[in-house]
Amino acid sequence: MNLLEGDVEDFDGEGVTAERRARKIALRLNKTDESPLYERVRTTGEASLGISLNELVTQIRDYVEPKTGKLCDLGFEQQYEVFEIYFRSIKAVFLEQWDTHKSYILKIVGFGGLMKAFYKILNLVMRKYQIFNSENRIKLLQ
């Protein structure tokens, strides 16, 4: 898709769709060593531990929609950080499930549930702690 649509330099630009933002966030989460989803986003049709790129993009796309998304007031880098912190917190609390093929946490059903809870957890952390970081998310999730 990027080859056909051209490269994007500024993901905060007006012409960048939610789909492109979500895809960039997903790929970056997959390629960044410190990311909890490092090498956990399947970019091919292979069945392995992790979530498919298509599913991850589908789950975060509505949050990053430039005009109507719940994270539309944040810039691209802030949106990326919010998701990275969220997944780092989930991994910390559910480490055993995160690293096993038998767990549903990185399968469509479990991951979909995590994403449905994402914005509610974000709001609860902000109300209770006023700072959105991994430590406060972990406290809330535990």
OpenMM code with the backbone's topology and positions (N, CA, C; nanometers):
from openmm import Vec3, app, unit

residues = "MET ASN LEU LEU GLU GLY ASP VAL GLU ASP PHE ASP GLY GLU GLY VAL THR ALA GLU ARG ARG ALA ARG LYS ILE ALA LEU ARG LEU ASN LYS THR ASP GLU SER PRO LEU TYR GLU ARG VAL ARG THR THR GLY GLU ALA SER LEU GLY ILE SER LEU ASN GLU LEU VAL THR GLN ILE ARG ASP TYR VAL GLU PRO LYS THR GLY LYS LEU CYS ASP LEU GLY PHE GLU GLN GLN TYR GLU VAL PHE GLU ILE TYR PHE ARG SER ILE LYS ALA VAL PHE LEU GLU GLN TRP ASP THR HIS LYS SER TYR ILE LEU LYS ILE VAL GLY PHE GLY GLY LEU MET LYS ALA PHE TYR LYS ILE LEU ASN LEU VAL MET ARG LYS TYR GLN ILE PHE ASN SER GLU ASN ARG ILE LYS LEU LEU GLN".split()
positions = [
    Vec3(0.0806, -0.1195, 0.0000),
    Vec3(0.0000, 0.0000, 0.0000),
    Vec3(0.0852, 0.1262, 0.0000),
    Vec3(0.1910, 0.1298, 0.0798),
    Vec3(0.2744, 0.2496, 0.0844),
    Vec3(0.3361, 0.2784, -0.0509),
    Vec3(0.3686, 0.1752, -0.1269),
    Vec3(0.4273, 0.1962, -0.2587),
    Vec3(0.3283, 0.2644, -0.3522),
    Vec3(0.2037, 0.2292, -0.3401),
    Vec3(0.1016, 0.2861, -0.4267),
    Vec3(0.0586, 0.4248, -0.3819),
    Vec3(0.0565, 0.4487, -0.2525),
    Vec3(0.0048, 0.5742, -0.1999),
    Vec3(0.1127, 0.6787, -0.1766),
    Vec3(0.2387, 0.6420, -0.1864),
    Vec3(0.3480, 0.7352, -0.1608),
    Vec3(0.3859, 0.7384, -0.0145),
    Vec3(0.5059, 0.7837, 0.0115),
    Vec3(0.5541, 0.7916, 0.1492),
    Vec3(0.4934, 0.9115, 0.2194),
    Vec3(0.4745, 0.8968, 0.3494),
    Vec3(0.4221, 1.0051, 0.4312),
    Vec3(0.5350, 1.0518, 0.5217),
    Vec3(0.5639, 1.1792, 0.5168),
    Vec3(0.6686, 1.2372, 0.6016),
    Vec3(0.6103, 1.2837, 0.7354),
    Vec3(0.4928, 1.3459, 0.7298),
    Vec3(0.4318, 1.4063, 0.8472),
    Vec3(0.2966, 1.3402, 0.8740),
    Vec3(0.2915, 1.2539, 0.9750),
    Vec3(0.1675, 1.1837, 1.0048),
    Vec3(0.0667, 1.2709, 1.0791),
    Vec3(0.1036, 1.3949, 1.1096),
    Vec3(0.0093, 1.4894, 1.1676),
    Vec3(-0.0577, 1.5738, 1.0589),
    Vec3(-0.0190, 1.5533, 0.9339),
    Vec3(-0.0744, 1.6301, 0.8234),
    Vec3(-0.2223, 1.6021, 0.8018),
    Vec3(-0.2909, 1.6966, 0.7422),
    Vec3(-0.4357, 1.6870, 0.7217),
    Vec3(-0.4770, 1.5718, 0.6310),
    Vec3(-0.3949, 1.5396, 0.5332),
    Vec3(-0.4335, 1.4375, 0.4358),
    Vec3(-0.4074, 1.2944, 0.4783),
    Vec3(-0.3559, 1.2731, 0.5973),
    Vec3(-0.3235, 1.1377, 0.6423),
    Vec3(-0.4479, 1.0732, 0.7024),
    Vec3(-0.4880, 0.9619, 0.6456),
    Vec3(-0.6088, 0.8925, 0.6920),
    Vec3(-0.5829, 0.8155, 0.8213),
    Vec3(-0.6894, 0.7804, 0.8884),
    Vec3(-0.6805, 0.6989, 1.0091),
    Vec3(-0.6161, 0.5641, 0.9775),
    Vec3(-0.6481, 0.5092, 0.8629),
    Vec3(-0.5912, 0.3807, 0.8205),
    Vec3(-0.4386, 0.3891, 0.8120),
    Vec3(-0.3878, 0.4953, 0.7510),
    Vec3(-0.2422, 0.5115, 0.7366),
    Vec3(-0.1759, 0.5337, 0.8726),
    Vec3(-0.2385, 0.6140, 0.9574),
    Vec3(-0.1850, 0.6366, 1.0922),
    Vec3(-0.1802, 0.5060, 1.1710),
    Vec3(-0.2912, 0.4350, 1.1694),
    Vec3(-0.3001, 0.3098, 1.2443),
    Vec3(-0.1971, 0.2087, 1.1942),
    Vec3(-0.1816, 0.2010, 1.0640),
    Vec3(-0.0830, 0.1079, 1.0058),
    Vec3(0.0588, 0.1458, 1.0481),
    Vec3(0.0908, 0.2740, 1.0454),
    Vec3(0.2240, 0.3196, 1.0857),
    Vec3(0.2485, 0.2902, 1.2331),
    Vec3(0.1499, 0.3146, 1.3175),
    Vec3(0.1633, 0.2842, 1.4603),
    Vec3(0.1856, 0.1352, 1.4800),
    Vec3(0.1069, 0.0525, 1.4130),
    Vec3(0.1189, -0.0929, 1.4263),
    Vec3(0.2568, -0.1423, 1.3816),
    Vec3(0.3028, -0.0946, 1.2677),
    Vec3(0.4342, -0.1370, 1.2176),
    Vec3(0.5466, -0.0898, 1.3088),
    Vec3(0.5324, 0.0292, 1.3612),
    Vec3(0.6345, 0.0807, 1.4528),
    Vec3(0.6358, 0.0029, 1.5841),
    Vec3(0.5184, -0.0325, 1.6346),
    Vec3(0.5123, -0.1160, 1.7551),
    Vec3(0.5799, -0.2510, 1.7315),
    Vec3(0.5692, -0.3011, 1.6113),
    Vec3(0.6277, -0.4297, 1.5764),
    Vec3(0.7796, -0.4229, 1.5587),
    Vec3(0.8318, -0.3090, 1.5171),
    Vec3(0.9741, -0.2989, 1.4815),
    Vec3(1.0615, -0.2348, 1.5881),
    Vec3(1.0033, -0.1712, 1.6875),
    Vec3(1.0805, -0.1032, 1.7921),
    Vec3(1.1166, -0.2017, 1.9019),
    Vec3(1.2459, -0.2157, 1.9283),
    Vec3(1.2948, -0.3133, 2.0259),
    Vec3(1.2283, -0.3023, 2.1628),
    Vec3(1.2050, -0.1807, 2.2088),
    Vec3(1.1487, -0.1595, 2.3421),
    Vec3(0.9973, -0.1796, 2.3472),
    Vec3(0.9354, -0.1944, 2.2335),
    Vec3(0.7907, -0.2082, 2.2275),
    Vec3(0.7459, -0.3446, 2.2814),
    Vec3(0.6368, -0.3473, 2.3561),
    Vec3(0.5834, -0.4752, 2.4038),
    Vec3(0.5323, -0.5620, 2.2884),
    Vec3(0.5044, -0.5017, 2.1747),
    Vec3(0.4587, -0.5773, 2.0577),
    Vec3(0.5721, -0.6025, 1.9581),
    Vec3(0.6961, -0.5857, 2.0029),
    Vec3(0.8115, -0.6107, 1.9166),
    Vec3(0.8056, -0.7536, 1.8634),
    Vec3(0.8020, -0.7648, 1.7330),
    Vec3(0.7935, -0.8924, 1.6616),
    Vec3(0.6722, -0.9759, 1.7022),
    Vec3(0.5670, -0.9083, 1.7482),
    Vec3(0.4419, -0.9751, 1.7843),
    Vec3(0.3281, -0.9388, 1.6887),
    Vec3(0.3547, -0.8558, 1.5896),
    Vec3(0.2542, -0.8186, 1.4911),
    Vec3(0.2866, -0.8962, 1.3634),
    Vec3(0.1977, -0.9860, 1.3299),
    Vec3(0.2194, -1.0704, 1.2111),
    Vec3(0.1850, -0.9909, 1.0853),
    Vec3(0.2838, -0.9740, 0.9991),
    Vec3(0.2622, -0.8973, 0.8771),
    Vec3(0.2354, -0.9873, 0.7572),
    Vec3(0.2439, -1.1163, 0.7773),
    Vec3(0.2096, -1.2120, 0.6720),
    Vec3(0.0957, -1.2980, 0.7227),
    Vec3(0.0502, -1.3914, 0.6442),
    Vec3(-0.0605, -1.4771, 0.6845),
    Vec3(-0.0209, -1.5913, 0.7760),
    Vec3(0.1034, -1.5946, 0.8199),
    Vec3(0.1501, -1.7037, 0.9046),
    Vec3(0.0770, -1.7066, 1.0386),
    Vec3(0.0555, -1.8273, 1.0877),
    Vec3(-0.0017, -1.8425, 1.2212),
    Vec3(0.1140, -1.8540, 1.3188),
    Vec3(0.1269, -1.7579, 1.4085),
    Vec3(0.2302, -1.7616, 1.5111),
    Vec3(0.1841, -1.6750, 1.6270),
    Vec3(0.2675, -1.6685, 1.7302),
    Vec3(0.2337, -1.5881, 1.8466),
    Vec3(0.2242, -1.4412, 1.8066),
    Vec3(0.1156, -1.3773, 1.8415),
    Vec3(0.0999, -1.2364, 1.8116),
    Vec3(-0.0333, -1.2075, 1.7454),
    Vec3(-0.0511, -1.0812, 1.7139),
    Vec3(-0.1747, -1.0339, 1.6532),
    Vec3(-0.1454, -0.9972, 1.5077),
    Vec3(-0.2418, -1.0146, 1.4209),
    Vec3(-0.2192, -0.9817, 1.2803),
    Vec3(-0.2174, -0.8298, 1.2619),
    Vec3(-0.1405, -0.7861, 1.1647),
    Vec3(-0.1330, -0.6438, 1.1322),
    Vec3(-0.2718, -0.5895, 1.1006),
    Vec3(-0.3469, -0.6624, 1.0224),
    Vec3(-0.4814, -0.6190, 0.9845),
    Vec3(-0.5707, -0.6010, 1.1074),
    Vec3(-0.5654, -0.6939, 1.2005),
    Vec3(-0.6477, -0.6843, 1.3210),
    Vec3(-0.6055, -0.5661, 1.4073),
    Vec3(-0.4755, -0.5458, 1.4232),
    Vec3(-0.4280, -0.4338, 1.5040),
    Vec3(-0.4705, -0.3007, 1.4422),
    Vec3(-0.4549, -0.2876, 1.3119),
    Vec3(-0.4963, -0.1648, 1.2429),
    Vec3(-0.6459, -0.1432, 1.2599),
    Vec3(-0.7243, -0.2477, 1.2432),
    Vec3(-0.8695, -0.2378, 1.2596),
    Vec3(-0.9060, -0.1916, 1.4001),
    Vec3(-0.8368, -0.2425, 1.5002),
    Vec3(-0.8693, -0.2102, 1.6391),
    Vec3(-0.8314, -0.0679, 1.6785),
    Vec3(-0.7234, -0.0129, 1.6217),
    Vec3(-0.6815, 0.1208, 1.6645),
    Vec3(-0.7242, 0.2329, 1.5697),
    Vec3(-0.7692, 0.1961, 1.4518),
    Vec3(-0.8042, 0.2958, 1.3490),
    Vec3(-0.9041, 0.4001, 1.3986),
    Vec3(-1.0109, 0.3585, 1.4609),
    Vec3(-1.1131, 0.4545, 1.5051),
    Vec3(-1.0616, 0.5505, 1.6122),
    Vec3(-0.9668, 0.5053, 1.6935),
    Vec3(-0.9105, 0.5931, 1.7969),
    Vec3(-0.8263, 0.7055, 1.7368),
    Vec3(-0.7618, 0.6797, 1.6229),
    Vec3(-0.6709, 0.7781, 1.5637),
    Vec3(-0.7327, 0.8534, 1.4462),
    Vec3(-0.8604, 0.8346, 1.4242),
    Vec3(-0.9312, 0.9082, 1.3182),
    Vec3(-0.9081, 1.0581, 1.3416),
    Vec3(-0.8515, 1.1306, 1.2418),
    Vec3(-0.8116, 1.2704, 1.2623),
    Vec3(-0.9207, 1.3656, 1.3095),
    Vec3(-1.0447, 1.3457, 1.2702),
    Vec3(-1.1500, 1.4398, 1.3081),
    Vec3(-1.2402, 1.3896, 1.4212),
    Vec3(-1.2638, 1.2604, 1.4269),
    Vec3(-1.3618, 1.2080, 1.5215),
    Vec3(-1.3060, 1.1071, 1.6210),
    Vec3(-1.1809, 1.0677, 1.6069),
    Vec3(-1.1227, 0.9672, 1.6948),
    Vec3(-1.1081, 1.0162, 1.8375),
    Vec3(-1.1137, 0.9254, 1.9315),
    Vec3(-1.1033, 0.9639, 2.0720),
    Vec3(-0.9652, 1.0177, 2.1073),
    Vec3(-0.8665, 0.9921, 2.0205),
    Vec3(-0.7322, 1.0461, 2.0419),
    Vec3(-0.6976, 1.1546, 1.9395),
    Vec3(-0.7996, 1.2129, 1.8775),
    Vec3(-0.7753, 1.3106, 1.7700),
    Vec3(-0.7079, 1.4378, 1.8192),
    Vec3(-0.7157, 1.4677, 1.9476),
    Vec3(-0.6512, 1.5873, 2.0013),
    Vec3(-0.5012, 1.5679, 2.0228),
    Vec3(-0.4559, 1.4445, 2.0091),
    Vec3(-0.3137, 1.4144, 2.0267),
    Vec3(-0.2456, 1.4076, 1.8915),
    Vec3(-0.1194, 1.4452, 1.8875),
    Vec3(-0.0408, 1.4308, 1.7661),
    Vec3(-0.0036, 1.2842, 1.7457),
    Vec3(0.0510, 1.2543, 1.6306),
    Vec3(0.0860, 1.1174, 1.5965),
    Vec3(0.1806, 1.0549, 1.6997),
    Vec3(0.2853, 1.1258, 1.7385),
    Vec3(0.3819, 1.0712, 1.8349),
    Vec3(0.3156, 1.0427, 1.9688),
    Vec3(0.2275, 1.1305, 2.0114),
    Vec3(0.1565, 1.1079, 2.1374),
    Vec3(0.0636, 0.9878, 2.1263),
    Vec3(-0.0028, 0.9728, 2.0135),
    Vec3(-0.0894, 0.8562, 1.9925),
    Vec3(-0.0073, 0.7281, 2.0002),
    Vec3(0.1065, 0.7284, 1.9337),
    Vec3(0.1937, 0.6110, 1.9388),
    Vec3(0.2306, 0.5794, 2.0837),
    Vec3(0.2723, 0.6805, 2.1584),
    Vec3(0.3139, 0.6609, 2.2970),
    Vec3(0.2005, 0.6069, 2.3836),
    Vec3(0.0788, 0.6555, 2.3618),
    Vec3(-0.0363, 0.6085, 2.4392),
    Vec3(-0.0561, 0.4578, 2.4171),
    Vec3(-0.0494, 0.4138, 2.2924),
    Vec3(-0.0659, 0.2709, 2.2644),
    Vec3(0.0519, 0.1899, 2.3177),
    Vec3(0.1715, 0.2434, 2.3053),
    Vec3(0.2899, 0.1713, 2.3533),
    Vec3(0.2825, 0.1536, 2.5050),
    Vec3(0.2436, 0.2582, 2.5754),
    Vec3(0.2282, 0.2500, 2.7215),
    Vec3(0.1182, 0.1503, 2.7576),
    Vec3(0.0077, 0.1557, 2.6871),
    Vec3(-0.1031, 0.0633, 2.7153),
    Vec3(-0.0584, -0.0819, 2.7001),
    Vec3(0.0044, -0.1140, 2.5880),
    Vec3(0.0459, -0.2526, 2.5656),
    Vec3(0.1575, -0.2949, 2.6602),
    Vec3(0.2459, -0.2026, 2.6977),
    Vec3(0.3505, -0.2347, 2.7949),
    Vec3(0.2869, -0.2711, 2.9298),
    Vec3(0.1841, -0.1972, 2.9675),
    Vec3(0.1149, -0.2234, 3.0939),
    Vec3(0.0425, -0.3572, 3.0901),
    Vec3(-0.0247, -0.3847, 2.9799),
    Vec3(-0.0946, -0.5133, 2.9657),
    Vec3(0.0062, -0.6276, 2.9755),
    Vec3(0.1171, -0.6137, 2.9069),
    Vec3(0.2202, -0.7183, 2.9098),
    Vec3(0.2732, -0.7383, 3.0511),
    Vec3(0.2992, -0.6297, 3.1239),
    Vec3(0.3521, -0.6394, 3.2596),
    Vec3(0.2567, -0.7124, 3.3532),
    Vec3(0.1285, -0.6850, 3.3400),
    Vec3(0.0292, -0.7461, 3.4284),
    Vec3(-0.0022, -0.8895, 3.3869),
    Vec3(-0.0004, -0.9164, 3.2582),
    Vec3(-0.0363, -1.0480, 3.2062),
    Vec3(0.0821, -1.1147, 3.1357),
    Vec3(0.1998, -1.1068, 3.1964),
    Vec3(0.3223, -1.1548, 3.1326),
    Vec3(0.3149, -1.3024, 3.0940),
    Vec3(0.2624, -1.3845, 3.1823),
    Vec3(0.2530, -1.5280, 3.1530),
    Vec3(0.1653, -1.5529, 3.0299),
    Vec3(0.0522, -1.4852, 3.0221),
    Vec3(-0.0378, -1.5018, 2.9079),
    Vec3(0.0215, -1.4409, 2.7806),
    Vec3(0.0987, -1.3348, 2.7946),
    Vec3(0.1557, -1.2639, 2.6810),
    Vec3(0.2497, -1.3546, 2.6006),
    Vec3(0.3186, -1.4421, 2.6692),
    Vec3(0.4227, -1.5232, 2.6051),
    Vec3(0.3826, -1.6679, 2.5784),
    Vec3(0.2543, -1.6977, 2.5752),
    Vec3(0.2130, -1.8348, 2.5499),
    Vec3(0.1143, -1.8425, 2.4330),
    Vec3(0.1287, -1.9463, 2.3546),
    Vec3(0.0398, -1.9666, 2.2398),
    Vec3(-0.1030, -2.0016, 2.2832),
    Vec3(-0.1187, -2.0586, 2.4026),
    Vec3(-0.2513, -2.1013, 2.4484),
    Vec3(-0.3386, -1.9849, 2.4940),
    Vec3(-0.2773, -1.8739, 2.5240),
    Vec3(-0.3510, -1.7583, 2.5738),
    Vec3(-0.4286, -1.6884, 2.4620),
    Vec3(-0.5390, -1.6279, 2.4998),
    Vec3(-0.6204, -1.5522, 2.4049),
    Vec3(-0.5824, -1.4049, 2.3999),
    Vec3(-0.4877, -1.3637, 2.4810),
    Vec3(-0.4579, -1.2214, 2.4939),
    Vec3(-0.4098, -1.1577, 2.3632),
    Vec3(-0.3382, -1.2309, 2.2799),
    Vec3(-0.2925, -1.1785, 2.1511),
    Vec3(-0.3639, -1.2456, 2.0339),
    Vec3(-0.4829, -1.2939, 2.0610),
    Vec3(-0.5684, -1.3473, 1.9551),
    Vec3(-0.6863, -1.2514, 1.9392),
    Vec3(-0.7570, -1.2630, 1.8315),
    Vec3(-0.8622, -1.1662, 1.7989),
    Vec3(-0.9598, -1.1430, 1.9139),
    Vec3(-1.0066, -1.2483, 1.9770),
    Vec3(-1.1071, -1.2342, 2.0831),
    Vec3(-1.0510, -1.1583, 2.2029),
    Vec3(-0.9386, -1.2027, 2.2553),
    Vec3(-0.8799, -1.1375, 2.3719),
    Vec3(-0.8305, -0.9979, 2.3421),
    Vec3(-0.7638, -0.9832, 2.2294),
    Vec3(-0.7104, -0.8540, 2.1909),
    Vec3(-0.8233, -0.7540, 2.1661),
    Vec3(-0.9299, -0.8009, 2.1050),
    Vec3(-1.0465, -0.7149, 2.0828),
    Vec3(-1.1029, -0.6646, 2.2142),
    Vec3(-1.1075, -0.7506, 2.3136),
    Vec3(-1.1541, -0.7094, 2.4466),
    Vec3(-1.0630, -0.6053, 2.5091),
    Vec3(-0.9322, -0.6252, 2.4949),
    Vec3(-0.8367, -0.5271, 2.5464),
    Vec3(-0.8559, -0.3911, 2.4797),
    Vec3(-0.8826, -0.3941, 2.3513),
    Vec3(-0.8997, -0.2689, 2.2781),
    Vec3(-1.0334, -0.2022, 2.3091),
    Vec3(-1.1346, -0.2812, 2.3394),
    Vec3(-1.2630, -0.2222, 2.3802),
    Vec3(-1.2484, -0.1543, 2.5167),
    Vec3(-1.1614, -0.2079, 2.6015),
    Vec3(-1.1389, -0.1515, 2.7342),
    Vec3(-1.0383, -0.0365, 2.7324),
    Vec3(-0.9653, -0.0218, 2.6244),
    Vec3(-0.8558, 0.0757, 2.6152),
    Vec3(-0.8951, 0.2168, 2.6612),
    Vec3(-0.9973, 0.2732, 2.6022),
    Vec3(-1.0313, 0.4122, 2.6305),
    Vec3(-1.0876, 0.4281, 2.7722),
    Vec3(-1.1613, 0.3299, 2.8196),
    Vec3(-1.2133, 0.3366, 2.9566),
    Vec3(-1.0978, 0.3325, 3.0564),
    Vec3(-0.9998, 0.2474, 3.0302),
    Vec3(-0.8832, 0.2389, 3.1188),
    Vec3(-0.8037, 0.3686, 3.1134),
    Vec3(-0.7868, 0.4245, 2.9944),
    Vec3(-0.7180, 0.5532, 2.9793),
    Vec3(-0.7846, 0.6593, 3.0659),
    Vec3(-0.9151, 0.6698, 3.0599),
    Vec3(-0.9884, 0.7692, 3.1384),
    Vec3(-0.9782, 0.7425, 3.2888),
    Vec3(-0.9868, 0.6164, 3.3283),
    Vec3(-0.9749, 0.5839, 3.4711),
    Vec3(-0.8375, 0.6212, 3.5254),
    Vec3(-0.7324, 0.5918, 3.4495),
    Vec3(-0.5967, 0.6264, 3.4924),
    Vec3(-0.5837, 0.7780, 3.5059),
    Vec3(-0.6338, 0.8506, 3.4083),
    Vec3(-0.6225, 0.9969, 3.4121),
    Vec3(-0.7014, 1.0555, 3.5290),
    Vec3(-0.8189, 1.0019, 3.5575),
    Vec3(-0.8988, 1.0517, 3.6698),
    Vec3(-0.8319, 1.0222, 3.8034),
    Vec3(-0.7800, 0.9016, 3.8162),
    Vec3(-0.7245, 0.8588, 3.9445),
    Vec3(-0.5843, 0.9127, 3.9704),
    Vec3(-0.4994, 0.9147, 3.8659),
    Vec3(-0.3586, 0.9502, 3.8858),
    Vec3(-0.3152, 1.0787, 3.8149),
    Vec3(-0.3929, 1.1303, 3.7241),
    Vec3(-0.3645, 1.2510, 3.6462),
    Vec3(-0.2429, 1.2380, 3.5539),
    Vec3(-0.1719, 1.1292, 3.5596),
    Vec3(-0.0570, 1.1077, 3.4720),
    Vec3(-0.0733, 0.9715, 3.4047),
    Vec3(-0.0632, 0.9739, 3.2736),
    Vec3(-0.0786, 0.8517, 3.1952),
    Vec3(0.0597, 0.7922, 3.1702),
    Vec3(0.0950, 0.6925, 3.2493),
    Vec3(0.2222, 0.6242, 3.2280),
    Vec3(0.2051, 0.4768, 3.2622),
    Vec3(0.3084, 0.3988, 3.2367),
    Vec3(0.2992, 0.2537, 3.2583),
    Vec3(0.2733, 0.2197, 3.4048),
    Vec3(0.3423, 0.2878, 3.4928),
    Vec3(0.3282, 0.2585, 3.6358),
    Vec3(0.1836, 0.2739, 3.6817),
    Vec3(0.1193, 0.3827, 3.6443),
    Vec3(-0.0188, 0.4069, 3.6853),
    Vec3(-0.1153, 0.3100, 3.6176),
    Vec3(-0.0878, 0.2760, 3.4942),
    Vec3(-0.1717, 0.1761, 3.4256),
    Vec3(-0.1611, 0.0416, 3.4929),
    Vec3(-0.0402, 0.0018, 3.5282),
    Vec3(-0.0197, -0.1278, 3.5938),
    Vec3(-0.0932, -0.1299, 3.7270),
    Vec3(-0.0828, -0.0221, 3.8059),
    Vec3(-0.1546, -0.0153, 3.9338),
    Vec3(-0.3042, -0.0373, 3.9123),
    Vec3(-0.3609, 0.0304, 3.8147),
    Vec3(-0.5037, 0.0198, 3.7877),
    Vec3(-0.5406, -0.1211, 3.7425),
    Vec3(-0.4615, -0.1789, 3.6534),
    Vec3(-0.4931, -0.3123, 3.6000),
    Vec3(-0.4788, -0.4213, 3.7065),
    Vec3(-0.3832, -0.4049, 3.7946),
    Vec3(-0.3664, -0.5058, 3.8995),
    Vec3(-0.4843, -0.5027, 3.9946),
] * unit.nanometer
topology = app.Topology()
chain = topology.addChain("A")
for resn in residues:
    res = topology.addResidue(resn, chain)
    for name in ("N", "CA", "C"):
        topology.addAtom(name, app.Element.getBySymbol(name[0]), res)
